[in-house]
Amino acid sequence: MPTTRPATMRADDLPAVATVAEIAAFTRCDPRTLRNEIAAGNIPGAFRVGRSFRVVTSQYLAGIERGRL
């Protein structure tokens, strides 16, 4: 039976505005996948800062709780 990886970051550890790398560590997904989803408009609370993205953590977690992600 495959073992599951423990989460590398808890929701309480996320800053108010997180980077793609921080959200990717929280969700255990590839940062490129997350960037593609943000570019497609599928991640609530995401916005662009220059050439990078940031995510408002409270909006992102609310989206998870509502089942939108």
C-alpha positions in Angstrom: 0.0 0.0 0.0 1.4 3.4 -0.9 2.2 5.8 1.9 0.6 9.2 1.9 2.8 12.2 2.2 2.1 14.5 5.2 1.2 18.0 4.3 4.2 20.2 4.2 2.2 23.3 5.4 -0.9 23.7 7.5 -3.6 26.3 6.9 -2.6 28.1 10.1 0.9 28.5 8.7 -0.2 30.3 5.5 0.3 34.1 5.5 -2.6 36.4 4.7 -1.4 36.7 1.1 0.5 33.7 -0.1 2.8 33.0 -3.0 2.2 30.2 -5.6 5.0 28.2 -3.9 3.3 28.4 -0.5 -0.1 27.4 -1.8 1.5 24.6 -3.8 3.2 23.3 -0.7 -0.1 23.5 1.2 -2.1 21.6 -1.5 0.9 19.3 -2.4 0.5 20.1 -6.1 3.0 21.3 -8.7 3.4 25.1 -8.8 3.0 25.0 -12.6 -0.4 23.4 -12.3 -1.4 26.0 -9.8 -0.2 28.8 -12.0 -2.2 27.4 -14.9 -5.3 27.2 -12.8 -4.8 30.8 -11.7 -4.3 32.0 -15.3 -7.6 30.1 -16.2 -9.4 32.0 -13.4 -10.2 28.9 -11.4 -8.5 30.0 -8.1 -10.5 32.5 -5.9 -8.5 35.3 -4.4 -5.6 35.1 -6.9 -4.1 38.2 -8.4 -1.1 39.2 -10.4 1.8 41.2 -9.0 4.2 42.0 -11.8 5.1 38.7 -13.4 4.1 36.6 -10.5 0.9 35.6 -8.7 -0.3 36.0 -5.1 -3.4 34.4 -3.5 -5.5 35.9 -0.7 -5.5 32.9 1.7 -8.8 33.6 3.3 -10.6 33.6 -0.1 -8.7 30.5 -1.2 -9.6 28.5 1.9 -13.2 29.7 1.7 -13.3 28.4 -1.9 -12.1 25.0 -0.7 -14.7 24.9 2.0 -17.5 25.7 -0.5 -16.2 22.9 -2.8 -15.2 25.2 -5.6 -11.7 23.8 -5.9 
